[in-house]
C-alpha cells in the first residue's frame, strides 16, 4: 500500500536528527499516528483509487452519495494527500462542465 510506505518514510524522517522545532515534530508524529490508527482491514492502493477516481468524481458531481457507495475510495482520499489533490482537481474539472 503506497500510503503506508509513505507513512513509514515520514516516521523514519521524523526520528532523524533535525533542526525542526520539537513542537513541529510532535504535531507531525501525532498526525502520522492518527493515520496508522485509521488503517482498515481492507485498503485501496493509490493505483486502485486512481483507476476509479473518474467514476467517484462523476458520482459526487451528480449529487450521489459517493462516500457511501465507494467507502474505500473515500477512506483512501482522507488518508492520502496526493490522491486527495488529484480528486479535488478532477472534481473541479467535472463540476465546471
C-alpha positions as CSV (number, residue, x, y, z in Angstrom):
1,X,0.0,0.0,0.0
2,X,1.5,3.2,-1.2
3,X,0.3,5.5,1.5
4,X,1.6,3.1,4.2
5,X,5.0,3.2,2.7
6,X,4.7,7.0,2.7
7,X,3.8,7.0,6.4
8,X,6.7,4.7,7.2
9,X,9.1,7.0,5.4
10,X,7.7,10.0,7.2
11,X,8.1,8.2,10.6
12,X,11.8,7.4,9.7
13,X,12.3,11.0,8.7
14,X,10.7,12.2,12.0
15,X,13.2,10.4,14.0
16,X,16.3,11.7,12.1
17,X,18.3,14.4,13.8
18,X,16.9,17.7,12.5
19,X,16.8,21.4,13.1
20,X,13.0,21.2,13.0
21,X,11.4,22.6,16.2
22,X,10.2,19.9,18.7
23,X,6.6,21.1,18.5
24,X,6.5,20.7,14.8
25,X,7.9,17.1,15.1
26,X,5.3,16.4,17.8
27,X,2.5,17.6,15.5
28,X,3.8,15.6,12.6
29,X,4.1,12.4,14.7
30,X,0.5,12.9,16.1
31,X,-0.8,13.2,12.5
32,X,1.1,10.1,11.5
33,X,-0.2,8.1,14.5
34,X,-3.7,9.1,13.7
35,X,-3.3,7.8,10.1
36,X,-2.0,4.5,11.4
37,X,-4.9,4.2,13.8
38,X,-7.3,4.7,10.9
39,X,-5.8,1.8,8.9
40,X,-8.5,-0.7,7.9
41,X,-8.5,-4.4,7.2
42,X,-9.2,-3.7,3.5
43,X,-7.4,-0.7,1.9
44,X,-7.1,0.6,-1.7
45,X,-3.7,1.5,-3.1
46,X,-3.2,4.8,-4.9
47,X,-3.3,2.9,-8.2
48,X,-6.7,1.4,-7.3
49,X,-8.1,4.8,-6.4
50,X,-6.7,6.5,-9.5
51,X,-8.4,3.9,-11.7
52,X,-11.8,4.6,-10.0
53,X,-11.4,8.3,-9.4
54,X,-13.3,9.4,-12.5
55,X,-16.3,7.4,-11.5
56,X,-16.2,8.7,-8.0
57,X,-15.9,12.3,-9.2
58,X,-18.9,11.8,-11.5
59,X,-21.0,10.5,-8.6
60,X,-20.1,13.4,-6.4
61,X,-20.8,15.9,-9.2
62,X,-24.3,14.3,-9.7
63,X,-25.1,14.6,-6.0
64,X,-24.9,10.9,-5.4
65,X,-23.6,9.6,-2.1
66,X,-20.2,8.5,-3.4
67,X,-18.9,8.2,0.1
68,X,-21.5,5.5,0.9
69,X,-21.3,3.8,-2.5
70,X,-17.4,3.8,-2.6
71,X,-16.3,4.0,1.1
72,X,-12.8,2.6,0.4
73,X,-12.2,5.4,-2.1
74,X,-13.3,8.0,0.5
75,X,-11.2,6.4,3.2
76,X,-8.1,6.5,0.9
77,X,-8.7,10.1,0.0
78,X,-9.0,11.0,3.7
79,X,-5.6,9.4,4.3
80,X,-3.6,10.2,1.1
81,X,-2.9,13.9,0.4
82,X,-1.6,13.1,-3.1
83,X,-4.8,11.2,-4.2
84,X,-7.0,13.8,-2.5
85,X,-5.3,16.5,-4.5
86,X,-5.9,14.5,-7.7
87,X,-9.6,14.0,-6.7
88,X,-10.1,17.7,-6.0
89,X,-8.6,18.7,-9.3
90,X,-10.7,16.1,-11.2
91,X,-13.9,17.2,-9.3
92,X,-13.2,20.8,-10.2
93,X,-12.9,19.9,-13.9
94,X,-16.1,17.7,-13.8
95,X,-18.1,20.4,-11.9
96,X,-17.1,23.1,-14.4
97,X,-18.8,21.4,-17.3
